[in-house]
Amino acid sequence: MINIKSKEKLLIALENKKHICVGLDSDLAKIPKHLLTNDDPIFEFNKSIVEATKEIAAAYKINLAFYEKDGSKGLQSLEKTLEIIPSNILVIGDAKRGDIGNTSQMYAQSLYEHFRFDSATLHPYMGYDSILPFLNYTDKVNFILALTSNPSSSDFEKLQLQSGEYLFKKVIEKTNEWNKNKNCGIVFGATHSNELSDNIKSFKDLFVLLPGVGTQGGSLKEVVQIFTQVNNNNYIINISRALIYADNSKNFESVIAKTISDIHSQVALFAKY
């Protein structure tokens, strides 16, 4: 099999009009009950989700917290999950890392060399040197938190600087500066379409990871239409709970497959493909 570089995986998916990122935030309390008899129910659940979605998914986003909480057993589930995701699909390590010096270097090596993620989520609060070790992996895709979808995002992200500019806009500006190797992206919440519309031109060539559609209330139609209006194809829409927990029967895989197919069709309709 041809070895496809991480960044190319995303570019190929976008060229093929794939925009759905499947969030594997797998919670033992929410998965179908019949899976609980397995030795590793989380892995069995993830395997079913991947099998049901792999033909359509542009990416998979694995939130490390859902695995780290179970210690070594959870990390085993994570590593087994990484092995069964097709090698041509981007996998995001949703770890929200960001630290200084050797600590950041160790985080980068953990995500990109040990776990071999294609991408990571990073927070920029400590500045450029805190994420530089990740940016030095030029074939990876680094999604930097700009404006998140949680209710308290305004506590800091929407603070106004002396210039009158919002802090999150400064993050976008800086991320564009750091995007010398075209391996940067931003996380921008899709819960408020007016904010997306107001800021989309500032994204330029950045990849955009959009949480907040589905359970959190963001509008799929509005998000897709906003990107289409400015001819920007560099986006993936994360769907987690609304997709992976769409059904909990013994035939849940078929429901998941239909759900992602329906979402994919809606994206194509709204984008007028």
ZAVEX-948214 format. One record per atom (N, C-alpha, C, CB): residue in three letters; x, y, z. Coordinates in steps of 0.2 Angstrom, whole numbers, plus 2048, in hexadecimal, padded with zeros to 3 digits. Glycine has a CB too. Layout:
REM ZAVEX-948214
AlaXYZ/...
END
This chain:
REM ZAVEX-948214
Met8047FA800/Met800800800/Met804806800/Met7FB800806/Ile80280B7FC/Ile8068127FC/Ile806815802/Ile8048167F6/Asn80B818805/Asn80B81C80B/Asn80A82380A/Asn81281B80F/Ile80482580C/Ile80182C80B/Ile803830811/Ile7FA82C809/Lys80683680F/Lys80883A815/Lys80283D818/Lys80D840812/Ser80283F81E/Ser7FD841822/Ser7F984781F/Ser7FF843829/Lys7FC84C81D/Lys7F985281A/Lys7F5850814/Lys7FE857819/Glu7F884C810/Glu7F584980A/Glu7EF84680B/Glu7FA845806/Lys7EE842810/Lys7E883E811/Lys7E2843812/Lys7E983A818/Leu7E3849815/Leu7DE84E816/Leu7DD85180F/Leu7E085381B/Leu7E285380C/Leu7E1856805/Leu7DD852800/Leu7E8858802/Ile7DF84B800/Ile7DB8477FC/Ile7D48467FE/Ile7DF8407FC/Ala7D3845804/Ala7CC845806/Ala7C884B804/Ala7CB84480E/Leu7CA851805/Leu7C7857803/Leu7C68587FC/Leu7CB85D806/Glu7CB8557F8/Glu7CA8557F1/Glu7C48517EF/Glu7D18537ED/Asn7C384B7F2/Asn7BE8477F1/Asn7B78497F5/Asn7C08407F3/Lys7B784F7F7/Lys7B18527FA/Lys7AF84E800/Lys7AB8527F4/Lys7B484C804/Lys7B284980A/Lys7B484E810/Lys7B684280B/His7AF84F814/His7AF855819/His7AE852820/His7AB85B817/Ile7AC84C821/Ile7AA84A828/Ile7AF84782C/Ile7A4845827/Cys7B1849832/Cys7B5847836/Cys7B184383C/Cys7BA84C83A/Val7B383D83C/Val7AF838841/Val7B3839848/Val7AF83183F/Gly7AF83B84D/Gly7B283C854/Gly7B2835858/Gly7AF842857/Leu7B7832859/Leu7B782C85D/Leu7B882D865/Leu7BC82785B/Asp7B3831867/Asp7B383386E/Asp7AF82D872/Asp7AF83A870/Ser7B1827872/Ser7AE821874/Ser7AD82087B/Ser7B181B871/Asp7A782087E/Asp7A6820885/Asp7A2819886/Asp7A1826887/Leu7A581688B/Leu7A280F88D/Leu79B80F88F/Leu7A780C892/Ala799815892/Ala792816894/Ala78D81788F/Ala79281B899/Lys790818889/Lys78B81A883/Lys78B81587E/Lys78D821881/Ile79081087D/Ile79080C878/Ile78B806878/Ile797809877/Pro789803873/Pro7847FE873/Pro7857F8879/Pro7837FA86D/Lys7807F787D/Lys7827F2883/Lys7847EC881/Lys77B7F2886/His7827E987B/His7857E2879/His78C7E2878/His7817E0873/Leu78F7E8877/Leu7977E8876/Leu79A7E787D/Leu7997EE873/Leu7977E8882/Leu79A7E8889/Leu79D7E188B/Leu7967EA88E/Thr79B7DC887/Thr79D7D5889/Thr7A47D3886/Thr7987D0887/Asn7A67D8881/Asn7AD7D787E/Asn7B37D9883/Asn7AD7DB878/Asp7B87D6882/Asp7BE7D7886/Asp7C07DF885/Asp7C47D3884/Asp7BF7E2880/Asp7C17E987F/Asp7BB7EC87B/Asp7C77EA87B/Pro7B67EE87F/Pro7B07F087B/Pro7B17F7878/Pro7AA7F1880/Ile7B57FB87A/Ile7B6802877/Ile7B9800870/Ile7BB80687B/Phe7BE7FC870/Phe7C17FA869/Phe7BC7F7864/Phe7C77F686A/Glu7B87F3867/Glu7B37EF863/Glu7AE7F5860/Glu7AF7EA866/Phe7AC7F9864/Phe7A87FF862/Phe7AB80385C/Phe7A6803868/Asn7B280585E/Asn7B5809859/Asn7B6805852/Asn7BC80B85C/Lys7B87FF853/Lys7B87FB84D/Lys7B27FB848/Lys7BA7F484E/Ser7AC7FA84C/Ser7A67FB848/Ser7A5801845/Ser7A07F984D/Ile7A6807849/Ile7A580E846/Ile7AA80F840/Ile7A781384C/Val7B080D841/Val7B580E83B/Val7B280A835/Val7BC80B83D/Glu7B0804836/Glu7AE800830/Glu7A880382D/Glu7AC7F9833/Ala7A3806831/Ala79D80982E/Ala79E81082B/Ala79880A834/Thr7A481382C/Thr7A581A82A/Thr7AB81B825/Thr7A681E830/Lys7AF816825/Lys7B6817821/Lys7B581981A/Lys7BA811822/Glu7B0817817/Glu7AF819810/Glu7AE82180F/Glu7AA81580C/Ile7AB824814/Ile7A982B813/Ile7AD830818/Ile7A282B816/Ala7B082D81D/Ala7B3832822/Ala7B983581F/Ala7B682E828/Ala7BA83B820/Ala7C083F81E/Ala7C583E823/Ala7BE84781D/Ala7C383D829/Ala7C883D82F/Ala7C5839835/Ala7CB844831/Tyr7C9837839/Tyr7C7835840/Tyr7CA839845/Tyr7C882D841/Lys7C683B84A/Lys7C983F84F/Lys7C883B856/Lys7C6846850/Ile7CE839859/Ile7CE83585F/Ile7D083A865/Ile7D383085E/Asn7CB83B869/Asn7CC83F86F/Asn7D083B875/Asn7C5842872/Leu7D683C876/Leu7DA83887A/Leu7D7837881/Leu7E183B87B/Ala7D383C884/Ala7D183C88A/Ala7CC83688C/Ala7CD84288C/Phe7C9834886/Phe7C482E887/Phe7C8827888/Phe7C082E881/Tyr7CF827886/Tyr7D3821887/Tyr7D882288C/Tyr7D7820880/Glu7DA82888E/Glu7DF829893/Glu7DC82789A/Glu7E2830893/Lys7D682989A/Lys7D28288A1/Lys7D38218A3/Lys7CB82A8A1/Asp7D381C89F/Asp7D48158A1/Asp7DB8128A1/Asp7D081089C/Gly7E08178A1/Gly7E78158A2/Gly7E981089C/Gly7E78118A8/Ser7ED80B89E/Ser7F0807899/Ser7EB803895/Ser7F580289C/Lys7E6801898/Lys7E07FE894/Lys7DD80288F/Lys7DB7FB899/Gly7DC808891/Gly7D980D88C/Gly7DE80F886/Gly7D781488F/Leu7E480F888/Leu7E9811882/Leu7EA80B87E/Leu7F0812885/Gln7E9805880/Gln7E97FF87C/Gln7E37FF877/Gln7E97F8880/Ser7DD80187A/Ser7D8802875/Ser7D9807870/Ser7D1804879/Leu7DC80D872/Leu7DE81286D/Leu7E380F868/Leu7E1818871/Glu7E880C86A/Glu7ED809865/Glu7EA804860/Glu7F3806869/Lys7E6800863/Lys7E27FB85E/Lys7DE7FF859/Lys7DE7F6863/Thr7DB80485C/Thr7D6808857/Thr7DA80B852/Thr7D280D85B/Leu7E080E853/Leu7E481184E/Leu7E680C849/Leu7EA814852/Glu7E780684B/Glu7EA800846/Glu7E47FF841/Glu7EC7FA84A/Ile7DE7FF843/Ile7D97FD83E/Ile7D680383A/Ile7D37FA842/Ile7D880983B/Ile7D580F837/Ile7D980E830/Ile7D681583B/Pro7D680E82B/Pro7DA80E824/Pro7DF813824/Pro7D580F81E/Ser7E5811821/Ser7EB815821/Ser7EA81C81D/Ser7F181181F/Asn7E581C819/Asn7E4822814/Asn7E0827817/Asn7E282080D/Ile7DE82681D/Ile7D982B820/Ile7DD82F826/Ile7D3827823/Leu7DC835826/Leu7DF83982B/Leu7DC838832/Leu7DE84182A/Val7E1837837/Val7DF83683E/Val7E283B843/Val7E182F841/Ile7DD83F846/Ile7DF84484A/Ile7DF842851/Ile7DA84A849/Gly7E5844855/Gly7E584285C/Gly7E384985F/Gly7ED84185E/Asp7DD848862/Asp7DA84E865/Asp7DC84E86C/Asp7D284E865/Ala7E285186D/Ala7E5851874/Ala7E6858877/Ala7EC84E873/Lys7E585D872/Lys7E5865874/Lys7EC866878/Lys7DF866879/Arg7F1864875/Arg7F8865878/Arg7FA86C877/Arg7FD860876/Gly7FF86E87B/Gly80287587B/Gly806876881/Gly7FD87A87A/Asp80D876881/Asp811877886/Asp818879884/Asp81287088A/Ile81D87A888/Ile82387D886/Ile829879886/Ile82488388A/Gly82E87A882/Gly834877882/Gly83486F880/Gly837878888/Asn83786C884/Asn838864884/Asn831861885/Asn83D861888/Thr82D864889/Thr82686188A/Thr822861884/Thr823865890/Ser822866880/Ser81E86687A/Ser821861875/Ser81E86D877/Gln828861875/Gln82B85C870/Gln829855872/Gln83385D871/Met829853878/Met82784D87A/Met82084B879/Met82884C882/Tyr81B850879/Tyr81484F877/Tyr81484E870/Tyr810856879/Ala81885286C/Ala818851865/Ala81A84A863/Ala81C856861/Gln81F848866/Gln822841864/Gln81D83C866/Gln829840868/Ser81A83D86C/Ser81483886E/Ser80F837869/Ser81183A875/Leu80C83D867/Leu80783C862/Leu80983A85B/Leu803843862/Tyr80E83D859/Tyr81083C852/Tyr815836850/Tyr81384284F/Glu819834855/Glu81E82F854/Glu81B828858/Glu824831857/His81982985E/His817823861/His81082185F/His816824869/Phe80B82585F/Phe80482385D/Phe803824856/Phe7FF827861/Arg807828853/Arg80782984B/Arg80182C849/Arg808822848/Phe7FE83184D/Phe7F983584A/Phe7FB839844/Phe7F6839850/Asp7F683A840/Asp7F783F83A/Asp7F784683C/Asp7F383D835/Ser7F4847842/Ser7F184E843/Ser7F084F84B/Ser7EB85083F/Ala7F085584D/Ala7EF856854/Ala7EC85D855/Ala7F6856858/Thr7E885D85B/Thr7E586485D/Thr7EA867862/Thr7DE863860/Leu7EB86D861/Leu7F0871866/Leu7ED877868/Leu7F6872862/His7EF87986E/His7EC880871/His7F2885871/His7E987F878/Pro7F188B86F/Pro7F788F86E/Pro7F8894873/Pro7F6893867/Tyr7F5893879/Tyr7F589887F/Tyr7FD89A881/Tyr7F2895885/Met801895880/Met808896882/Met80D89987D/Met80B890885/Gly80A89A877/Gly80D89D871/Gly81189886C/Gly8128A1874/Tyr81489B868/Tyr817898862/Tyr81C892864/Tyr81B89C85E/Asp820893869/Asp82588E86B/Asp82188886E/Asp82A89086F/Ser81B888870/Ser818883873/Ser81587E86E/Ser812885878/Ile814880868/Ile81287C863/Ile81787A85D/Ile80B87E860/Leu81C87E85D/Leu82187D858/Leu823876857/Leu82788185A/Pro82487285D/Pro82686B85B/Pro821867857/Pro827867862/Phe81B869858/Phe816866853/Phe81686884C/Phe80F867856/Leu81886F84B/Leu818871845/Leu81E86F841/Leu818879845/Asn82386D845/Asn82986A841/Asn82886383E/Asn82F869846/Tyr82286083F/Tyr82085A83C/Tyr81C85D836/Tyr81C855840/Thr82085E830/Thr81D86282B/Thr81885E827/Thr822864826/Asp817858827/Asp812854823/Asp80C853827/Asp81584D821/Lys80C85582E/Lys806854832/Lys80185A831/Lys808853839/Val7FB85A834/Val7F785F834/Val7F586183C/Val7F085D831/Asn7F786783D/Asn7F686A844/Asn7F086F845/Asn7FD86D846/Phe7EB86C848/Phe7E5870849/Phe7E6874850/Phe7DF86C849/Ile7E687B84F/Ile7E787F855/Ile7E1882857/Ile7EC885853/Leu7DF88285D/Leu7D9884860/Leu7D888C85F/Leu7D8883867/Ala7D388E85B/Ala7D289585A/Ala7CB89785E/Ala7D1897853/Leu7C689585C/Leu7BF89685F/Leu7BC890860/Leu7BB89C85B/Thr7BB88E866/Thr7B8887867/Thr7B1887868/Thr7BB88486E/Ser7AD882869/Ser7A6881868/Ser7A388186F/Ser7A487B864/Asn7A7881875/Asn7A488087B/Asn7A188787E/Asn7A987E880/Pro79C887882/Pro79988D885/Pro79E892888/Pro79488B88A/Ser7A389088B/Ser7A889488F/Ser7AE89788A/Ser7AA891895/Ser7AD896884/Ser7B389887F/Ser7B48A0880/Ser7B1896878/Ser7AE8A3882/Ser7AF8AA882/Ser7B38AD888/Ser7A88AD883/Asp7B48A888D/Asp7B88AA893/Asp7BF8AD891/Asp7B98A4897/Phe7C28AA88C/Phe7C98AC88A/Phe7C98AE882/Phe7CE8A788B/Glu7C68A987E/Glu7C78AA877/Glu7C48B0874/Glu7C48A4874/Lys7BF8B3877/Lys7BB8B9875/Lys7BD8BF879/Lys7B48B8875/Leu7C38BF87C/Leu7C58C5880/Leu7C88C987A/Leu7CB8C3885/Gln7C68D087C/Gln7C98D5877/Gln7D08D8879/Gln7C48DB876/Leu7D48D8874/Leu7DB8DB875/Leu7DA8E2875/Leu7E08D8870/Gln7E08E5877/Gln7E08ED877/Gln7DE8F0870/Gln7E78EF879/Ser7E08EC86B/Ser7DE8EE864/Ser7D78ED862/Ser7E28EA85F/Gly7D38EA867/Gly7CC8E9866/Gly7CB8E2862/Gly7C98EE861/Glu7D08DF860/Glu7CF8D885D/Glu7CE8D3862/Glu7D68D7859/Tyr7CA8CE860/Tyr7C98C8865/Tyr7CF8C4865/Tyr7C38C4862/Leu7D08C186A/Leu7D68BC86B/Leu7D68B7866/Leu7D68BA872/Phe7D08B4865/Phe7D08AE860/Phe7D28B0859/Phe7C98AB860/Lys7D18B6857/Lys7D38B9851/Lys7DA8BA850/Lys7D08C084F/Lys7DE8BB856/Lys7E58BC856/Lys7E88B5855/Lys7E78BF85D/Val7E58B0858/Val7E78A9857/Val7E78A7850/Val7E38A485B/Ile7E18A984C/Ile7E18A7845/Ile7E68AB841/Ile7DA8A9843/Glu7E78B1843/Glu7ED8B5840/Glu7F38B1841/Glu7ED8BC842/Lys7F58B0847/Lys7FB8AC848/Lys7FC8A6845/Lys7FC8AC850/Thr7F78A2845/Thr7F789B842/Thr7F889C83A/Thr7F0898843/Asn7F68A1837/Asn7F78A2830/Asn7FF8A482F/Asn7F38A882D/Glu8028A7834/Glu8098A9834/Glu80D8A3835/Glu80B8AE839/Trp80B89E839/Trp80E89883A/Trp80D892835/Trp80C895841/Asn809894830/Asn80788F82B/Asn80C88F825/Asn800890828/Lys81288F826/Lys817890821/Lys81888981D/Lys81E891824/Asn817884821/Asn81787D81D/Asn81087A81B/Asn81B878822/Lys80B87F81C/Lys80487D81A/Lys80287681E/Lys80487B812/Asn804876824/Asn802871829/Asn7FE87382F/Asn80886D82B/Cys7FB87982E/Cys7F787C834/Cys7F087C832/Cys7FA883835/Gly7EC87B837/Gly7E587C837/Gly7E287F83D/Gly7E1875835/Ile7DC88183D/Ile7D9883844/Ile7D387F845/Ile7D788B843/Val7D187F84C/Val7CB87D84E/Val7C688384F/Val7CC879855/Phe7C188384C/Phe7BC88884C/Phe7B588684D/Phe7BC88D846/Gly7B2887853/Gly7AB885854/Gly7A688784F/Gly7A988785B/Ala7A288284E/Ala79C883849/Ala79688484C/Ala79C87D844/Thr796886853/Thr78F887856/Thr78C88E854/Thr79088685E/His790892852/His78E899851/His79089B84A/His79089E856/Ser78B89A845/Ser78D89B83E/Ser78F8A283C/Ser787898839/Asn78C8A7840/Asn78E8AE83E/Asn7958AF840/Asn7898B2843/Glu7988AC845/Glu79F8AD846/Glu7A38A9841/Glu7A18AA84D/Leu7A18A483E/Leu7A58A0839/Leu7A58A5833/Leu7A2899838/Ser79F8A7831/Ser79E8AB82B/Ser7A28B282C/Ser7978AD82A/Asp7A38B5832/Asp7A68BB833/Asp7AE8BA832/Asp7A58BE839/Asn7B08B4833/Asn7B78B3834/Asn7BA8AF82E/Asn7B98B083A/Ile7B68AC82A/Ile7B98A6826/Ile7BE8A9821/Ile7B38A4822/Lys7BE8AF81F/Lys7C38B281A/Lys7CA8B281D/Lys7C18B9818/Ser7CA8B2824/Ser7D08B3828/Ser7D48AC828/Ser7D08B582F/Phe7D08A7826/Phe7D38A0827/Phe7D889F821/Phe7CD89B826/Lys7D88A281B/Lys7DC8A1816/Lys7DD89A814/Lys7E38A5818/Asp7E3897814/Asp7E5891812/Asp7E588C818/Asp7EC89080F/Leu7E388E81E/Leu7E2889823/Leu7DD884823/Leu7E188D82A/Phe7DF87E825/Phe7DA878826/Phe7D587A82C/Phe7DD871827/Val7CF87882B/Val7CA87A831/Val7C7874833/Val7C588082E/Leu7C787383A/Leu7C486E83D/Leu7BE871841/Leu7C9869842/Leu7B886F83F/Leu7B2872842/Leu7AE86D847/Leu7AD87483C/Pro7AF86E84D/Pro7AB86B852/Pro7A486F853/Pro7AE86A859/Gly79F86B856/Gly79986F858/Gly79386E854/Gly79B876858/Val79486A84E/Val78E86884A/Val78B86284D/Val790867842/Gly78486284D/Gly78185C850/Gly77F85D857/Gly786856850/Thr78185985C/Thr77F859862/Thr77F860865/Thr783854867/Gln785864864/Gln78686B867/Gln782870863/Gln78D86C866/Gly77E86E85E/Gly77987385B/Gly77C877855/Gly778878860/Gly782876852/Gly78487984C/Gly780877846/Gly78B87884B/Ser77F87B841/Ser77B87983B/Ser780877836/Ser77787F839/Leu77F871834/Leu78386E82E/Leu782872828/Leu78186782D/Lys77C874826/Lys77A878820/Lys77E87E820/Lys773879820/Glu77D882826/Glu780889826/Glu788888825/Glu77E88C82C/Val78B883829/Val792883828/Val795881821/Val79587D82D/Val79287D81E/Val79487B817/Val792881812/Val790875815/Gln78D884813/Gln78B88A80F/Gln79088F810/Gln78488C810/Ile792891816/Ile797896817/Ile79E895813/Ile79889781F/Phe7A088E814/Phe7A688D811/Phe7A688D809/Phe7A9886813/Thr7A088A807/Thr79F88A7FF/Thr79F8917FC/Thr7988877FE/Gln79C896800/Gln79B89D7FE/Gln7A28A07FC/Gln7978A1802/Val7A789E800/Val7AD8A17FF/Val7B289D7FC/Val7B08A3806/Asn7AF8977F9/Asn7B38927F5/Asn7B988F7F9/Asn7B68957EF/Asn7B888E7FF/Asn7BD88B804/Asn7BB884805/Asn7BD88F80B/Asn7BF87F803/Asn7BE878804/Asn7C2875809/Asn7BF8747FD/Asn7C687980D/Asn7CB876812/Asn7C7875819/Asn7D087B813/Tyr7C2872819/Tyr7BE871820/Tyr7BC869821/Tyr7B8875820/Ile7BC867827/Ile7B9861829/Ile7B586282F/Ile7BF85C82B/Ile7AF85F82F/Ile7AA860834/Ile7AA85A839/Ile7A3861831/Asn7AC85B83F/Asn7AC856844/Asn7A5854846/Asn7B085784A/Ile7A384E846/Ile79D84B848/Ile79F84584D/Ile798849842/Ser79D846853/Ser79F841858/Ser79883D85B/Ser7A384485E/Arg795840860/Arg79083D863/Arg78A83C85F/Arg78D841869/Ala78884185A/Ala782840856/Ala78383A851/Ala781847852/Leu789838850/Leu78A83384B/Leu78C82C84F/Leu790835847/Ile79182C853/Ile793825856/Ile78E82285B/Ile799826859/Tyr78982785D/Tyr784824862/Tyr77D82585F/Tyr784828868/Ala77D825858/Ala777825854/Ala772820856/Ala77882684D/Asp77581A858/Asp771814859/Asp77480F85E/Asp76F810853/Asn77180C862/Asn774807867/Asn771800867/Asn77380A86E/Ser76E7FE861/Ser76C7F8860/Ser7717F385E/Ser7667F885B/Lys7707ED85D/Lys7757E885A/Lys7777E9853/Lys7727E185B/Asn7737ED850/Asn7747EF849/Asn7767F6848/Asn76E7EE845/Phe77A7F984D/Phe77B80084D/Phe780802847/Phe77F802854/Glu7847FD845/Glu7897FF840/Glu785801839/Glu78D7F983E/Ser77F7FE838/Ser77C800832/Ser779807832/Ser7767FB830/Val776808839/Val77480F83A/Val779814839/Val77080F841/Ile77F81383C/Ile78581883C/Ile786819834/Ile78B815840/Ala787813830/Ala789814829/Ala784818826/Ala78980D826/Lys77D817827/Lys77881C824/Lys779823826/Lys771819825/Thr77A82482C/Thr77A82B82F/Thr78082E82C/Thr77B82A837/Ile78682C82B/Ile78B82F828/Ile78A830821/Ile79282C82A/Ser78782B81E/Ser78582C817/Ser780832816/Ser782826814/Asp77C83281A/Asp77783881A/Asp77A83F81B/Asp77183781F/Ile77F83F820/Ile782845821/Ile78684781B/Ile787845827/His78A842818/His78E844812/His78A84680C/His79283D810/Ser78484380B/Ser77F846806/Ser77D84D807/Ser779841805/Gln77C84E80E/Gln77A85580F/Gln77F85A80E/Gln778856817/Val785858810/Val78B85D80E/Val78B85E807/Val79285A811/Ala78B859803/Ala78B8597FB/Ala78585E7F9/Ala78B8537F8/Leu78085D7FC/Leu77A8617FA/Leu77B8687FB/Leu77385F7FD/Phe77D86A801/Phe77E871804/Phe784874800/Phe77F87180B/Ala7898707FE/Ala78F8737FB/Ala78E8737F3/Ala79586F7FC/Lys7888707F1/Lys7868707EA/Lys78B86C7E5/Lys7858777E7/Tyr78E8677E8/Tyr7928637E4/Tyr78F85F7DF/Tyr79685D7E9/
END
